[in-house]
Amino acid sequence: MSFSIRQLSVDDAMAYRAIRLEALVNHPEAFLSSAEAFAQKSDDDIRETLRALTIFGAFLPDGSLGGINAFLGNEGHKESHRGWMIQVYVKPDHRGSGMSTALVQHLLDYARDRVIQVHLGVWTENEAAIRLYKKLGFATYGTEPRYLFVNGRYLDEHLMVRFLDEAPGDQNE
């Protein structure tokens, strides 16, 4: 499968809105935001999100978005060494194609010049994502019980970190 990864700009607002809403509708257990709240956002809100976050997209040859992820840095001086990978989503048709790996690796390469560690949260039952993150050097450092309440059930979330100043195998599992 052919795709290219680049940072989204405000010109990508409609494509971002569509894929983000798809992610929230199809996987409410994976995201803090709800589809209902996101759908209410104005076009200006979407453009502001694209200015505030560093959001990467995997673009297919036809120009459509196959997947996204975002980097969020910490602004506080005491936390400036840490960043977060958020909003990770790849459309079902592109899972298993290498797109997820490429998006995460692209974000880690971007983060390398900005922070020394990247954190993420992942639903404890999302085994495919957990396998991917471990393969790319992330290690679980905790589990937040009852992180979300979705569709009448509590969901736990693993907290994972990738230390960019260490080789992936150097981290404790």
VEXVEX-912505 format. One record per atom (N, C-alpha, C): atom name; x, y, z; residue in one letter. Coordinates in pm, 1 decimal, decimal comma, always signed. Example, Ala and Ser with C-alpha at 12.3 -4.5 7.8 and 13.67 -1.06 7.14 Angstrom:
% residues 2
["N" [+1319,0 -569,0 +780,0] "A"];
["CA" [+1230,0 -450,0 +780,0] "A"];
["C" [+1320,0 -330,0 +780,0] "A"];
["N" [+1285,0 -225,0 +708,0] "S"];
["CA" [+1367,0 -106,0 +714,0] "S"];
["C" [+1290,0 +3,0 +787,0] "S"];
END
This chain:
% residues 173
["N" [+84,0 -117,4 +0,0] "M"];
["CA" [+0,0 +0,0 +0,0] "M"];
["C" [+88,5 +123,7 +0,0] "M"];
["N" [+52,2 +217,6 -79,9] "S"];
["CA" [+128,1 +341,3 -91,8] "S"];
["C" [+58,6 +451,8 -12,0] "S"];
["N" [+136,1 +522,6 +70,3] "F"];
["CA" [+84,4 +637,9 +142,9] "F"];
["C" [+202,5 +725,6 +181,3] "F"];
["N" [+172,6 +849,5 +212,1] "S"];
["CA" [+275,6 +941,5 +260,0] "S"];
["C" [+224,5 +1007,0 +387,9] "S"];
["N" [+318,4 +1042,9 +473,9] "I"];
["CA" [+281,6 +1102,8 +602,1] "I"];
["C" [+330,5 +1246,5 +605,2] "I"];
["N" [+241,6 +1334,6 +647,7] "R"];
["CA" [+278,6 +1474,1 +666,0] "R"];
["C" [+191,8 +1535,6 +775,6] "R"];
["N" [+237,5 +1648,7 +825,8] "Q"];
["CA" [+160,9 +1720,5 +927,0] "Q"];
["C" [+40,0 +1785,3 +861,0] "Q"];
["N" [-73,1 +1777,2 +929,3] "L"];
["CA" [-193,9 +1840,7 +878,3] "L"];
["C" [-185,0 +1991,6 +899,2] "L"];
["N" [-246,7 +2064,2 +809,0] "S"];
["CA" [-257,1 +2209,7 +821,3] "S"];
["C" [-405,5 +2245,7 +829,5] "S"];
["N" [-432,6 +2374,0 +846,7] "V"];
["CA" [-572,5 +2416,9 +852,2] "V"];
["C" [-644,7 +2385,8 +721,4] "V"];
["N" [-569,7 +2371,4 +612,8] "D"];
["CA" [-631,9 +2335,2 +484,5] "D"];
["C" [-687,4 +2192,6 +485,9] "D"];
["N" [-645,5 +2112,4 +583,0] "D"];
["CA" [-692,4 +1974,0 +595,2] "D"];
["C" [-808,6 +1960,3 +694,0] "D"];
["N" [-868,5 +2070,5 +731,5] "A"];
["CA" [-969,5 +2070,1 +837,8] "A"];
["C" [-1085,1 +1974,5 +808,9] "A"];
["N" [-1136,8 +1973,2 +688,7] "M"];
["CA" [-1252,9 +1888,3 +659,5] "M"];
["C" [-1214,6 +1740,2 +661,4] "M"];
["N" [-1098,1 +1707,5 +607,7] "A"];
["CA" [-1052,4 +1567,9 +610,1] "A"];
["C" [-1026,1 +1523,5 +753,2] "A"];
["N" [-966,9 +1611,5 +833,9] "Y"];
["CA" [-942,6 +1579,7 +975,0] "Y"];
["C" [-1075,3 +1559,1 +1048,6] "Y"];
["N" [-1170,3 +1649,7 +1027,1] "R"];
["CA" [-1301,7 +1637,4 +1092,1] "R"];
["C" [-1362,3 +1500,7 +1060,1] "R"];
["N" [-1357,1 +1459,5 +936,5] "A"];
["CA" [-1420,3 +1334,2 +894,8] "A"];
["C" [-1354,5 +1213,0 +960,2] "A"];
["N" [-1221,1 +1205,4 +957,9] "I"];
["CA" [-1155,3 +1086,4 +1012,5] "I"];
["C" [-1162,5 +1085,3 +1164,8] "I"];
["N" [-1155,0 +1200,8 +1226,6] "R"];
["CA" [-1164,1 +1206,5 +1373,4] "R"];
["C" [-1303,9 +1164,7 +1419,1] "R"];
["N" [-1406,4 +1212,3 +1351,6] "L"];
["CA" [-1542,9 +1173,1 +1386,4] "L"];
["C" [-1563,1 +1023,3 +1365,5] "L"];
["N" [-1509,5 +969,2 +1256,2] "E"];
["CA" [-1517,0 +825,1 +1232,0] "E"];
["C" [-1453,9 +748,4 +1348,0] "E"];
["N" [-1337,9 +792,8 +1392,2] "A"];
["CA" [-1268,1 +726,3 +1503,3] "A"];
["C" [-1353,4 +728,1 +1629,4] "A"];
["N" [-1411,4 +843,1 +1659,9] "L"];
["CA" [-1490,8 +857,3 +1782,0] "L"];
["C" [-1620,3 +777,0 +1776,7] "L"];
["N" [-1681,2 +768,3 +1659,4] "V"];
["CA" [-1804,4 +690,6 +1643,3] "V"];
["C" [-1774,6 +540,5 +1652,8] "V"];
["N" [-1671,3 +495,6 +1582,0] "N"];
["CA" [-1642,1 +352,6 +1573,7] "N"];
["C" [-1570,6 +296,7 +1696,7] "N"];
["N" [-1501,5 +381,5 +1771,3] "H"];
["CA" [-1423,8 +333,8 +1886,3] "H"];
["C" [-1437,3 +427,0 +2006,2] "H"];
["N" [-1558,0 +438,8 +2061,7] "P"];
["CA" [-1577,3 +529,3 +2175,2] "P"];
["C" [-1493,9 +489,5 +2297,7] "P"];
["N" [-1454,6 +363,0 +2304,0] "E"];
["CA" [-1375,3 +313,7 +2416,7] "E"];
["C" [-1230,0 +359,1 +2410,1] "E"];
["N" [-1187,6 +409,8 +2295,5] "A"];
["CA" [-1046,0 +440,6 +2275,2] "A"];
["C" [-1011,3 +588,0 +2297,1] "A"];
["N" [-1112,3 +672,5 +2313,8] "F"];
["CA" [-1085,9 +815,4 +2317,7] "F"];
["C" [-1162,4 +882,9 +2430,5] "F"];
["N" [-1100,0 +983,2 +2488,2] "L"];
["CA" [-1163,7 +1060,8 +2593,9] "L"];
["C" [-1279,2 +1144,7 +2539,2] "L"];
["N" [-1262,5 +1199,7 +2420,2] "S"];
["CA" [-1366,9 +1280,7 +2357,0] "S"];
["C" [-1481,6 +1192,2 +2310,5] "S"];
["N" [-1599,3 +1250,7 +2305,0] "S"];
["CA" [-1714,5 +1177,2 +2252,7] "S"];
["C" [-1746,9 +1225,2 +2112,4] "S"];
["N" [-1805,9 +1137,7 +2034,3] "A"];
["CA" [-1846,2 +1173,4 +1898,0] "A"];
["C" [-1946,5 +1287,7 +1901,0] "A"];
["N" [-2037,4 +1283,7 +1997,3] "E"];
["CA" [-2141,0 +1386,8 +2005,9] "E"];
["C" [-2080,9 +1525,0 +2030,3] "E"];
["N" [-1986,5 +1533,1 +2123,7] "A"];
["CA" [-1922,5 +1661,9 +2152,9] "A"];
["C" [-1839,1 +1709,0 +2034,8] "A"];
["N" [-1767,7 +1616,4 +1972,0] "F"];
["CA" [-1683,5 +1654,2 +1857,6] "F"];
["C" [-1768,2 +1704,3 +1741,7] "F"];
["N" [-1881,1 +1640,1 +1716,5] "A"];
["CA" [-1968,2 +1679,0 +1605,9] "A"];
["C" [-2020,2 +1822,1 +1622,2] "A"];
["N" [-2024,9 +1869,8 +1745,2] "Q"];
["CA" [-2073,8 +2006,3 +1772,0] "Q"];
["C" [-1967,6 +2113,3 +1747,8] "Q"];
["N" [-1842,9 +2073,5 +1727,4] "K"];
["CA" [-1735,4 +2171,2 +1708,4] "K"];
["C" [-1754,2 +2247,6 +1577,7] "K"];
["N" [-1727,6 +2375,3 +1584,2] "S"];
["CA" [-1736,8 +2459,3 +1464,9] "S"];
["C" [-1613,5 +2438,8 +1377,3] "S"];
["N" [-1621,0 +2487,6 +1255,0] "D"];
["CA" [-1504,3 +2481,4 +1166,8] "D"];
["C" [-1387,7 +2557,9 +1227,9] "D"];
["N" [-1416,0 +2669,2 +1294,5] "D"];
["CA" [-1309,8 +2745,4 +1361,6] "D"];
["C" [-1245,7 +2663,3 +1473,1] "D"];
["N" [-1326,9 +2587,1 +1547,5] "D"];
["CA" [-1273,2 +2499,7 +1652,6] "D"];
["C" [-1178,4 +2396,0 +1593,2] "D"];
["N" [-1216,6 +2338,8 +1481,0] "I"];
["CA" [-1133,5 +2237,0 +1415,1] "I"];
["C" [-1002,0 +2298,5 +1368,9] "I"];
["N" [-1009,6 +2415,8 +1307,0] "R"];
["CA" [-886,4 +2482,9 +1262,3] "R"];
["C" [-797,0 +2517,3 +1381,8] "R"];
["N" [-855,4 +2556,4 +1493,5] "E"];
["CA" [-776,4 +2586,4 +1613,3] "E"];
["C" [-708,2 +2460,6 +1666,7] "E"];
["N" [-777,1 +2347,7 +1662,4] "T"];
["CA" [-716,0 +2221,0 +1702,6] "T"];
["C" [-595,1 +2190,3 +1614,4] "T"];
["N" [-609,4 +2213,0 +1485,4] "L"];
["CA" [-499,1 +2186,9 +1392,2] "L"];
["C" [-381,8 +2282,1 +1414,6] "L"];
["N" [-409,1 +2400,1 +1467,0] "R"];
["CA" [-300,2 +2493,3 +1499,3] "R"];
["C" [-236,2 +2459,1 +1633,5] "R"];
["N" [-316,2 +2408,8 +1727,2] "A"];
["CA" [-268,3 +2384,6 +1864,2] "A"];
["C" [-191,7 +2253,6 +1878,2] "A"];
["N" [-232,2 +2151,7 +1804,5] "L"];
["CA" [-167,6 +2020,7 +1811,3] "L"];
["C" [-83,2 +1996,9 +1686,6] "L"];
["N" [+13,1 +1910,5 +1698,6] "T"];
["CA" [+86,9 +1863,6 +1581,7] "T"];
["C" [+21,9 +1731,9 +1541,6] "T"];
["N" [-59,1 +1737,3 +1436,8] "I"];
["CA" [-135,0 +1620,5 +1392,9] "I"];
["C" [-77,4 +1571,9 +1261,0] "I"];
["N" [-46,1 +1444,0 +1256,4] "F"];
["CA" [+7,9 +1382,9 +1135,8] "F"];
["C" [-100,3 +1299,8 +1068,6] "F"];
["N" [-95,7 +1295,7 +938,0] "G"];
["CA" [-189,6 +1215,2 +861,7] "G"];
["C" [-116,9 +1127,4 +762,5] "G"];
["N" [-168,4 +1007,0 +743,7] "A"];
["CA" [-120,3 +916,1 +639,7] "A"];
["C" [-214,1 +934,3 +521,1] "A"];
["N" [-161,1 +993,6 +414,7] "F"];
["CA" [-240,7 +1025,5 +297,0] "F"];
["C" [-221,4 +918,9 +190,2] "F"];
["N" [-332,6 +875,6 +134,9] "L"];
["CA" [-333,1 +777,4 +26,6] "L"];
["C" [-312,3 +848,6 -106,7] "L"];
["N" [-279,5 +774,6 -211,9] "P"];
["CA" [-256,2 +838,8 -342,0] "P"];
["C" [-373,2 +924,5 -391,5] "P"];
["N" [-495,9 +890,6 -351,7] "D"];
["CA" [-611,8 +969,7 -395,2] "D"];
["C" [-631,7 +1095,4 -310,4] "D"];
["N" [-542,0 +1118,8 -213,0] "G"];
["CA" [-549,8 +1238,2 -128,9] "G"];
["C" [-631,2 +1220,8 -2,2] "G"];
["N" [-694,1 +1105,3 +14,8] "S"];
["CA" [-774,0 +1082,8 +135,3] "S"];
["C" [-683,9 +1042,1 +252,3] "S"];
["N" [-735,6 +1063,2 +371,9] "L"];
["CA" [-663,4 +1027,2 +493,9] "L"];
["C" [-694,0 +883,7 +532,2] "L"];
["N" [-589,5 +804,8 +553,5] "G"];
["CA" [-607,6 +667,4 +598,3] "G"];
["C" [-587,3 +651,4 +747,3] "G"];
["N" [-519,2 +748,6 +809,0] "G"];
["CA" [-493,0 +741,2 +952,3] "G"];
["C" [-435,6 +871,5 +1003,4] "G"];
["N" [-442,3 +888,2 +1135,7] "I"];
["CA" [-389,7 +1008,5 +1200,4] "I"];
["C" [-328,1 +972,6 +1334,6] "I"];
["N" [-245,4 +1060,1 +1384,4] "N"];
["CA" [-204,7 +1063,6 +1524,0] "N"];
["C" [-156,2 +1203,7 +1553,8] "N"];
["N" [-144,1 +1236,1 +1681,5] "A"];
["CA" [-108,9 +1372,4 +1719,4] "A"];
["C" [-6,3 +1371,5 +1831,1] "A"];
["N" [+77,1 +1474,0 +1830,6] "F"];
["CA" [+177,0 +1494,9 +1935,1] "F"];
["C" [+135,1 +1616,9 +2015,3] "F"];
["N" [+138,6 +1600,1 +2147,0] "L"];
["CA" [+106,7 +1709,0 +2238,4] "L"];
["C" [+224,6 +1725,6 +2332,9] "L"];
["N" [+288,0 +1839,6 +2327,1] "G"];
["CA" [+397,9 +1868,5 +2417,7] "G"];
["C" [+346,0 +1931,6 +2545,9] "G"];
["N" [+423,9 +1924,0 +2650,1] "N"];
["CA" [+390,2 +1989,4 +2776,0] "N"];
["C" [+454,7 +2126,8 +2778,7] "N"];
["N" [+381,1 +2225,8 +2823,4] "E"];
["CA" [+432,3 +2361,9 +2823,8] "E"];
["C" [+505,0 +2397,8 +2952,6] "E"];
["N" [+472,8 +2333,4 +3061,0] "G"];
["CA" [+536,6 +2366,1 +3188,2] "G"];
["C" [+684,5 +2330,6 +3187,8] "G"];
["N" [+766,4 +2415,8 +3246,7] "H"];
["CA" [+910,9 +2395,2 +3247,0] "H"];
["C" [+947,8 +2259,8 +3307,8] "H"];
["N" [+880,7 +2220,5 +3413,7] "K"];
["CA" [+914,8 +2095,7 +3481,6] "K"];
["C" [+869,2 +1972,8 +3404,0] "K"];
["N" [+781,9 +1991,4 +3305,8] "E"];
["CA" [+732,2 +1878,8 +3225,9] "E"];
["C" [+772,1 +1888,1 +3079,1] "E"];
["N" [+857,1 +1981,6 +3045,8] "S"];
["CA" [+888,9 +2004,9 +2904,8] "S"];
["C" [+966,4 +1890,0 +2840,3] "S"];
["N" [+1016,8 +1798,1 +2920,2] "H"];
["CA" [+1088,9 +1682,1 +2866,7] "H"];
["C" [+994,7 +1571,4 +2820,3] "H"];
["N" [+863,5 +1586,8 +2848,5] "R"];
["CA" [+765,5 +1483,0 +2817,1] "R"];
["C" [+667,4 +1530,6 +2711,2] "R"];
["N" [+627,9 +1438,1 +2624,1] "G"];
["CA" [+522,6 +1464,9 +2528,0] "G"];
["C" [+424,8 +1348,4 +2527,8] "G"];
["N" [+315,0 +1367,4 +2457,6] "W"];
["CA" [+209,2 +1265,8 +2451,9] "W"];
["C" [+173,5 +1234,8 +2307,5] "W"];
["N" [+150,2 +1109,3 +2278,8] "M"];
["CA" [+92,5 +1067,9 +2152,1] "M"];
["C" [-55,8 +1044,6 +2178,7] "M"];
["N" [-139,5 +1116,2 +2105,4] "I"];
["CA" [-284,2 +1108,2 +2124,6] "I"];
["C" [-352,3 +1094,3 +1988,6] "I"];
["N" [-480,9 +1069,5 +1991,4] "Q"];
["CA" [-565,8 +1064,4 +1872,0] "Q"];
["C" [-517,2 +964,4 +1766,9] "Q"];
["N" [-467,4 +851,1 +1810,1] "V"];
["CA" [-417,7 +750,4 +1714,7] "V"];
["C" [-536,1 +675,7 +1653,9] "V"];
["N" [-543,3 +676,4 +1521,4] "Y"];
["CA" [-651,1 +604,6 +1452,8] "Y"];
["C" [-608,9 +573,3 +1309,8] "Y"];
["N" [-631,2 +449,4 +1269,6] "V"];
["CA" [-612,6 +406,5 +1130,9] "V"];
["C" [-742,0 +339,4 +1087,0] "V"];
["N" [-789,3 +377,6 +969,9] "K"];
["CA" [-913,9 +319,3 +918,6] "K"];
["C" [-899,2 +168,0 +907,4] "K"];
["N" [-1007,3 +93,4 +931,9] "P"];
["CA" [-1001,1 -52,8 +930,3] "P"];
["C" [-940,1 -112,0 +803,2] "P"];
["N" [-968,4 -53,6 +687,3] "D"];
["CA" [-915,3 -106,7 +560,9] "D"];
["C" [-763,4 -99,8 +552,3] "D"];
["N" [-701,0 -16,5 +636,4] "H"];
["CA" [-556,7 +4,1 +627,2] "H"];
["C" [-480,1 -56,9 +743,9] "H"];
["N" [-552,1 -121,2 +834,7] "R"];
["CA" [-484,9 -187,4 +946,0] "R"];
["C" [-411,7 -309,2 +893,1] "R"];
["N" [-293,2 -332,4 +946,0] "G"];
["CA" [-211,6 -443,2 +899,8] "G"];
["C" [-128,2 -410,1 +777,1] "G"];
["N" [-136,0 -286,0 +730,9] "S"];
["CA" [-64,1 -244,1 +609,6] "S"];
["C" [+70,8 -180,4 +639,7] "S"];
["N" [+100,0 -157,8 +767,1] "G"];
["CA" [+220,3 -84,9 +804,6] "G"];
["C" [+193,5 +62,2 +831,0] "G"];
["N" [+72,3 +107,3 +806,4] "M"];
["CA" [+38,6 +248,1 +825,0] "M"];
["C" [+48,7 +288,7 +971,7] "M"];
["N" [-2,1 +205,1 +1061,3] "S"];
["CA" [+4,6 +237,8 +1204,7] "S"];
["C" [+148,8 +251,1 +1250,2] "S"];
["N" [+231,3 +154,9 +1212,5] "T"];
["CA" [+373,0 +157,9 +1248,9] "T"];
["C" [+438,4 +284,9 +1195,1] "T"];
["N" [+411,4 +317,3 +1069,2] "A"];
["CA" [+471,8 +435,8 +1007,3] "A"];
["C" [+427,2 +564,2 +1076,5] "A"];
["N" [+300,0 +574,2 +1112,2] "L"];
["CA" [+251,2 +693,2 +1182,1] "L"];
["C" [+318,6 +709,2 +1318,4] "L"];
["N" [+325,9 +600,6 +1394,8] "V"];
["CA" [+388,2 +608,5 +1527,4] "V"];
["C" [+536,1 +641,8 +1513,4] "V"];
["N" [+604,8 +577,0 +1420,7] "Q"];
["CA" [+748,0 +604,5 +1402,4] "Q"];
["C" [+770,4 +749,0 +1358,1] "Q"];
["N" [+684,4 +798,8 +1272,3] "H"];
["CA" [+695,8 +938,3 +1226,7] "H"];
["C" [+681,9 +1033,9 +1345,1] "H"];
["N" [+584,9 +1006,8 +1430,6] "L"];
["CA" [+565,9 +1091,4 +1548,2] "L"];
["C" [+687,1 +1083,3 +1641,4] "L"];
["N" [+741,0 +964,3 +1661,9] "L"];
["CA" [+858,9 +950,3 +1747,6] "L"];
["C" [+978,4 +1025,2 +1689,0] "L"];
["N" [+996,3 +1019,1 +1558,0] "D"];
["CA" [+1104,8 +1093,2 +1493,9] "D"];
["C" [+1086,4 +1244,0 +1513,3] "D"];
["N" [+963,9 +1290,6 +1500,1] "Y"];
["CA" [+933,5 +1432,4 +1522,7] "Y"];
["C" [+961,4 +1470,8 +1668,5] "Y"];
["N" [+919,1 +1386,7 +1760,0] "A"];
["CA" [+932,0 +1415,7 +1903,5] "A"];
["C" [+1077,4 +1416,0 +1949,8] "A"];
["N" [+1161,6 +1340,3 +1883,7] "R"];
["CA" [+1301,3 +1322,4 +1924,9] "R"];
["C" [+1375,7 +1454,7 +1943,3] "R"];
["N" [+1344,1 +1555,7 +1864,3] "D"];
["CA" [+1409,2 +1686,9 +1875,7] "D"];
["C" [+1339,8 +1778,4 +1975,6] "D"];
["N" [+1234,5 +1729,5 +2041,4] "R"];
["CA" [+1154,4 +1815,4 +2127,0] "R"];
["C" [+1144,8 +1767,2 +2271,6] "R"];
["N" [+1145,4 +1635,1 +2289,6] "V"];
["CA" [+1129,8 +1575,5 +2422,8] "V"];
["C" [+1220,3 +1453,2 +2433,8] "V"];
["N" [+1232,5 +1400,8 +2556,1] "I"];
["CA" [+1311,7 +1277,9 +2571,7] "I"];
["C" [+1224,3 +1156,8 +2600,7] "I"];
["N" [+1093,6 +1179,4 +2617,4] "Q"];
["CA" [+1003,9 +1065,2 +2636,1] "Q"];
["C" [+865,3 +1098,7 +2583,9] "Q"];
["N" [+800,9 +995,5 +2528,1] "V"];
["CA" [+665,5 +1008,5 +2475,1] "V"];
["C" [+575,8 +911,9 +2550,7] "V"];
["N" [+466,4 +965,2 +2602,6] "H"];
["CA" [+368,4 +887,7 +2678,2] "H"];
["C" [+244,1 +864,2 +2592,2] "H"];
["N" [+168,2 +763,9 +2629,0] "L"];
["CA" [+38,4 +739,5 +2566,7] "L"];
["C" [-48,8 +662,9 +2663,8] "L"];
["N" [-176,8 +666,4 +2638,4] "G"];
["CA" [-272,8 +584,3 +2710,5] "G"];
["C" [-344,3 +496,7 +2610,1] "G"];
["N" [-366,9 +370,4 +2646,3] "V"];
["CA" [-432,1 +277,0 +2554,8] "V"];
["C" [-527,0 +187,6 +2634,3] "V"];
["N" [-645,9 +168,5 +2581,2] "W"];
["CA" [-745,3 +81,5 +2642,6] "W"];
["C" [-683,2 -56,2 +2663,7] "W"];
["N" [-699,7 -110,2 +2782,8] "T"];
["CA" [-634,5 -236,2 +2818,8] "T"];
["C" [-677,5 -354,1 +2731,0] "T"];
["N" [-791,4 -344,3 +2664,6] "E"];
["CA" [-839,0 -452,9 +2579,7] "E"];
["C" [-800,1 -436,2 +2432,8] "E"];
["N" [-728,8 -329,5 +2400,0] "N"];
["CA" [-686,7 -306,4 +2261,2] "N"];
["C" [-553,5 -376,9 +2238,6] "N"];
["N" [-560,9 -508,0 +2223,6] "E"];
["CA" [-440,8 -592,0 +2215,7] "E"];
["C" [-353,8 -559,9 +2094,8] "E"];
["N" [-414,4 -528,7 +1981,9] "A"];
["CA" [-335,6 -498,2 +1862,1] "A"];
["C" [-252,2 -371,8 +1883,8] "A"];
["N" [-312,5 -270,0 +1941,1] "A"];
["CA" [-238,6 -145,9 +1966,3] "A"];
["C" [-127,6 -168,4 +2068,4] "A"];
["N" [-156,1 -242,4 +2171,9] "I"];
["CA" [-55,1 -270,0 +2275,1] "I"];
["C" [+63,6 -344,4 +2214,1] "I"];
["N" [+35,6 -443,2 +2129,4] "R"];
["CA" [+144,5 -516,0 +2061,3] "R"];
["C" [+228,9 -420,3 +1976,6] "R"];
["N" [+163,5 -333,8 +1902,9] "L"];
["CA" [+234,5 -237,3 +1818,8] "L"];
["C" [+323,1 -146,7 +1904,2] "L"];
["N" [+266,4 -92,1 +2009,8] "Y"];
["CA" [+343,3 +0,8 +2092,5] "Y"];
["C" [+463,1 -69,1 +2157,2] "Y"];
["N" [+443,6 -191,7 +2203,4] "K"];
["CA" [+556,6 -265,5 +2260,9] "K"];
["C" [+663,5 -291,7 +2155,9] "K"];
["N" [+621,6 -328,3 +2035,5] "K"];
["CA" [+715,7 -353,4 +1926,7] "K"];
["C" [+799,6 -228,2 +1897,1] "K"];
["N" [+740,1 -110,4 +1916,2] "L"];
["CA" [+808,6 +15,3 +1887,8] "L"];
["C" [+878,3 +73,1 +2011,0] "L"];
["N" [+890,0 -9,0 +2116,2] "G"];
["CA" [+971,1 +31,3 +2230,2] "G"];
["C" [+898,5 +93,7 +2346,7] "G"];
["N" [+767,0 +99,8 +2342,8] "F"];
["CA" [+691,5 +152,9 +2456,6] "F"];
["C" [+682,4 +46,0 +2564,7] "F"];
["N" [+681,8 +90,2 +2689,0] "A"];
["CA" [+666,7 -0,9 +2803,0] "A"];
["C" [+552,7 +49,2 +2891,1] "A"];
["N" [+477,5 -43,9 +2946,1] "T"];
["CA" [+368,3 -9,1 +3037,2] "T"];
["C" [+425,7 +25,3 +3173,3] "T"];
["N" [+382,8 +137,3 +3228,1] "Y"];
["CA" [+428,8 +176,7 +3361,4] "Y"];
["C" [+315,2 +188,1 +3461,8] "Y"];
["N" [+194,0 +163,8 +3416,7] "G"];
["CA" [+82,4 +167,7 +3509,7] "G"];
["C" [-48,4 +141,9 +3437,9] "G"];
["N" [-150,4 +117,9 +3516,4] "T"];
["CA" [-285,3 +99,5 +3463,0] "T"];
["C" [-379,6 +185,3 +3544,7] "T"];
["N" [-455,5 +266,8 +3474,0] "E"];
["CA" [-552,8 +351,6 +3540,4] "E"];
["C" [-687,5 +280,0 +3539,2] "E"];
["N" [-733,4 +236,5 +3658,1] "P"];
["CA" [-860,5 +164,5 +3662,7] "P"];
["C" [-978,7 +258,6 +3639,5] "P"];
["N" [-1078,8 +207,0 +3571,6] "R"];
["CA" [-1201,4 +282,0 +3547,6] "R"];
["C" [-1174,4 +419,3 +3487,0] "R"];
["N" [-1084,0 +423,8 +3392,3] "Y"];
["CA" [-1046,5 +550,4 +3329,3] "Y"];
["C" [-1165,6 +613,9 +3257,8] "Y"];
["N" [-1242,4 +533,2 +3187,1] "L"];
["CA" [-1359,5 +582,7 +3115,8] "L"];
["C" [-1481,0 +499,1 +3152,6] "L"];
["N" [-1597,8 +559,5 +3135,4] "F"];
["CA" [-1724,6 +488,9 +3148,7] "F"];
["C" [-1795,5 +502,1 +3014,1] "F"];
["N" [-1801,4 +391,3 +2939,3] "V"];
["CA" [-1853,5 +393,9 +2802,9] "V"];
["C" [-1955,7 +282,5 +2787,1] "V"];
["N" [-2071,5 +318,6 +2735,6] "N"];
["CA" [-2177,8 +221,6 +2707,6] "N"];
["C" [-2206,9 +131,7 +2827,6] "N"];
["N" [-2214,9 +193,2 +2944,3] "G"];
["CA" [-2254,3 +120,7 +3064,5] "G"];
["C" [-2145,5 +37,0 +3129,0] "G"];
["N" [-2019,5 +58,3 +3089,2] "R"];
["CA" [-1912,5 -22,0 +3149,7] "R"];
["C" [-1787,5 +62,0 +3171,9] "R"];
["N" [-1716,8 +28,8 +3278,5] "Y"];
["CA" [-1590,1 +96,1 +3308,2] "Y"];
["C" [-1478,3 +33,9 +3226,9] "Y"];
["N" [-1388,8 +119,1 +3178,7] "L"];
["CA" [-1276,1 +74,3 +3097,7] "L"];
["C" [-1145,6 +118,6 +3162,0] "L"];
["N" [-1052,2 +26,9 +3171,8] "D"];
["CA" [-919,9 +58,3 +3224,7] "D"];
["C" [-828,9 +101,7 +3110,5] "D"];
["N" [-724,8 +178,7 +3146,5] "E"];
["CA" [-630,5 +225,6 +3046,4] "E"];
["C" [-487,6 +201,7 +3093,5] "E"];
["N" [-407,0 +140,7 +3005,0] "H"];
["CA" [-264,3 +126,5 +3032,5] "H"];
["C" [-195,3 +257,9 +2999,0] "H"];
["N" [-100,5 +295,0 +3082,0] "L"];
["CA" [-14,4 +409,4 +3055,9] "L"];
["C" [+118,6 +353,7 +3009,6] "L"];
["N" [+166,1 +404,1 +2895,8] "M"];
["CA" [+290,2 +353,2 +2837,2] "M"];
["C" [+383,4 +470,2 +2808,2] "M"];
["N" [+512,5 +440,3 +2804,0] "V"];
["CA" [+612,7 +542,5 +2776,0] "V"];
["C" [+721,1 +485,1 +2685,7] "V"];
["N" [+774,3 +571,0 +2601,5] "R"];
["CA" [+891,2 +537,2 +2518,5] "R"];
["C" [+997,1 +641,5 +2549,4] "R"];
["N" [+1109,1 +597,0 +2608,4] "F"];
["CA" [+1220,0 +685,9 +2638,6] "F"];
["C" [+1303,3 +701,4 +2512,4] "F"];
["N" [+1307,4 +820,4 +2458,3] "L"];
["CA" [+1377,2 +844,3 +2332,6] "L"];
["C" [+1528,6 +852,7 +2350,5] "L"];
["N" [+1573,4 +872,1 +2473,8] "D"];
["CA" [+1716,6 +878,9 +2500,8] "D"];
["C" [+1774,8 +744,3 +2542,1] "D"];
["N" [+1697,5 +636,9 +2525,0] "E"];
["CA" [+1742,9 +501,3 +2553,6] "E"];
["C" [+1703,4 +410,2 +2438,4] "E"];
["N" [+1779,4 +306,2 +2418,6] "A"];
["CA" [+1740,7 +205,1 +2320,5] "A"];
["C" [+1612,5 +137,3 +2369,4] "A"];
["N" [+1522,5 +97,4 +2280,2] "P"];
["CA" [+1395,6 +37,4 +2323,0] "P"];
["C" [+1413,1 -79,8 +2419,8] "P"];
["N" [+1512,4 -161,7 +2403,8] "G"];
["CA" [+1531,2 -277,1 +2490,7] "G"];
["C" [+1580,0 -242,2 +2628,9] "G"];
["N" [+1623,1 -116,3 +2651,4] "D"];
["CA" [+1675,9 -75,2 +2780,6] "D"];
["C" [+1566,6 -45,0 +2882,3] "D"];
["N" [+1442,7 -32,9 +2835,9] "Q"];
["CA" [+1334,0 +4,3 +2925,7] "Q"];
["C" [+1284,5 -118,1 +3000,8] "Q"];
["N" [+1241,0 -93,4 +3121,4] "N"];
["CA" [+1181,7 -203,3 +3201,6] "N"];
["C" [+1043,0 -230,6 +3148,3] "N"];
["N" [+1007,5 -356,3 +3143,8] "E"];
["CA" [+875,8 -399,2 +3095,2] "E"];
["C" [+775,7 -395,5 +3207,3] "E"];
END
